[in-house]
Structures are given as structure tokens and as C-alpha cells.
Amino acid sequence: MRAGIVGLGNMGGRMAKRLLGQGIEVGVFDLNKKIIQTYVGLGAKEAGSPAELASEFPYILTVLPNVFIVKDILTGSDGLMKGMRPDSLLIEMTTSIPSVTKELSAILKNEGLRMIDAPVSGGVKKAEDGTLSIMVGGEERDFEEAKPLLACMGQNIVHVGGAGAGHTIKALNNMISATTLAATGEAMALGVKLGLDPVKMLDVINSSTGKSFSSDFKFPNQVLTRKFEVGFTLDLMVKDLKIAMSMAEEEKAPMFISSASFQLWKHAWSQGGGDQDHTAIVQYIEKMFGVEIKG
């Protein structure tokens, strides 16, 4: 297998390393020329443009900040479409707006080209060890073709429907994750304010019905340790929540709980902490309660 990657940020860079470690020939493109050299030093091949990358590699992965950058990289004057062939397959791994994903898929299809959307969940740690969850939208035959490549980066790889379905479930998953993290933060902050030991609180929660990925992983490793390490930023979480809430608005679907959670996230974001890791939402909750949740 040979794969080109556009976007070498927190996730794309780790995916590139993972593929290189699996013996796959990897091409890279990023606007940051310095970071490209890091991956060239690891064995990747630099491409001078998206079109050049697509002309040399049959599988092209886009891992970018938002769908509008994806659209520009895809359809621009030296974009991926200029180099893609009928046997090429675009694997769009950005967390994107499903309606725009469907639009891009249709543009490619009209040109006889192929695309699947394959956003991921699990963060930088799982990207490093190849255990990401990958949710895929698009034609099932394209999914089956891409599955061996995706298996180099993830363990739970699920075809969830047609074009845009992967991006739809990714936004909904992150909406649940954000709401669970915020609710756990409020419960933990209230417990500390009432005199409970946060470590013992987590012991009880994680052996009871309140257990979640937030209580089982994020609180022990990032909150109690006070690390709040940047992996998935608060900016990105708010972006994903906006996508989820816009989908609900389009469908005229009431989202009482998620809407309340979204207001909290927007408040934290408005305070200028967008570059912080998303777990820093707990610090904003702590300020409101006048406590600190630490081990």
C-alpha cells in the first residue's frame, strides 16, 4: 500500500508515523515546510503540491482543521483533483460538516473520482498506538478497499452508511463526549466542595453506573494530575459541537441537554482558552465552584 497524507498536525502527523512504522510508503504535504522535513527524515516522500501528491499515491488521506480547508485542498488550482485518477481514493479524515462532505463527494463522483469520509475518535495517544476508532461513510466497496490501510491506524473500524455518515456520527459522538465530561466535572466539583476525596469519588463512579471514558481515563490522567495536556483542543471541541447543533437545527430536533452543555463550552471558549486541551473545561467548572479537583 502507498498513501499520501495532507495535514501533519497532532493527528495527521501521528498517523503518518504509524503508517511509516507499518512499512507503508508515505507521501506528505503540509503548508508548514519545517514539519514536512521531520517526516521526510522518517522516510516519507515530500510532495510539492496536493496535485503532485495525488498523482503519485493511490490513497490520499486528508487530516485538516476544517472542511473549508479540505474543499480548497481538493478543488483548488493545484488541488488533489488535478492529480487524482479513477483508481484513486480520497479518505477524508477531518471532522467535517456532513452536508459539505456530501457536496464534495458529489463533485468527485461527477468527475469519475472516489471518496469516503473516515473521521476518527481516540485522540493522540490512540493515534500513536494504532487503536483509533474509525467511522466510515461512503460506498461499501470503497470502504472494503480502504479497510486494510485503516486497520494500520485503528482497531474499531465501522462502515456506518453513505457519504457524510462518518462525519455525522463523529459529531454526535463528540457531543456525547463533551456532555459527559462537563457533567462529570460538575459532579466531581460539587463532591469536592462537600468534602469528598476526588480519588475515592472516581473509584466509586468507575465501579458504578456513572462510569464513562471521561471518568475512567480523562479525570485520572489529565484532571487529577493537573496536566490538561494539549491533544484535542477546546477550539476543536466547540467546532464539533457547532456541527452537531447545526444538524439538530436543520432537522428541527430539540436538544435540551446538549444545548445546555454547548452553552458551557461556548462560555469557556469565549474566555480565550481555545488553544487549551478540551479537558481544561473542568478548570472553568472549578472556578465557578471555587474548588480544585486534584489527586
URKA-V910485 format. One record per backbone hydrogen bond with DSSP energy under -0.5 kcal/mol. CO is the residue of the C=O (numbers start at 1). NH is the residue of the N-H. Records with the same first field share a line. If there is no record, write none. Layout:
# URKA-V910485
CO=NH / NH
This chain:
# URKA-V910485
1=25
2=59
3=27
4=61
5=7 / 29
6=63
9=13
10=14
11=15
12=16
13=17
14=18
15=19
16=20
17=21
18=22
19=22 / 24
20=23
25=3
26=45
27=5
28=47
29=7
31=33
32=36
33=37
34=38
35=39
36=40
37=41
39=44
40=43
45=28
49=53
50=54
51=55
52=56
53=56 / 57
58=89
59=4
60=91
61=6 / 63
62=93
66=69 / 70
67=71
68=72
69=73
70=74
71=75
72=76
73=80
74=81
76=79
78=51
79=82 / 83
80=83 / 84
85=88
88=114
89=60
90=92 / 116
91=62 / 93
92=118
93=120
94=96
96=98
97=100 / 101
98=102
99=103
100=104
101=105
102=106
103=107
104=108
105=109
106=110
107=111
108=111 / 113
109=112
114=90
116=92 / 118
117=137
119=135
121=133
122=126
123=127
124=128
125=129
126=130 / 131 / 132
132=155 / 156
133=121
134=136 / 158
135=119
136=160 / 161
137=117
139=143
140=144
141=145
142=146
143=147
144=148
146=149 / 150
147=151
149=152
150=153 / 154
153=132
155=157
156=134 / 158
158=136 / 160
161=138
162=165
164=168
165=169
166=170
167=171
168=172
169=173
170=174
171=175
172=176
173=177
174=178
175=179
176=180
177=181
178=182
179=183
180=184
181=185
182=186
183=187
184=188
185=189
186=190
187=191
188=192
189=193
190=194
191=196
192=195
196=198
197=201
198=202
199=203
200=204
201=205
202=206
204=207
205=208 / 211
208=211
212=216
213=217 / 218
214=219
217=221
218=222 / 223
219=224
222=227 / 228
223=226
224=295
228=277
229=231
232=278
233=237
234=238
235=239
236=240
237=241
238=242
239=243
240=244
241=245
242=246
243=247
244=248
245=249
246=250
247=251
248=253
249=252
252=254
255=259
256=260
257=261
258=262
259=263
260=264
261=265
262=266
263=267
264=268
265=269
266=270
267=271
268=271 / 273
269=272
273=276
274=235
276=234
277=280
278=281
279=282
280=283 / 284
281=285
282=286
283=287
284=288
285=289
286=290 / 291
292=294
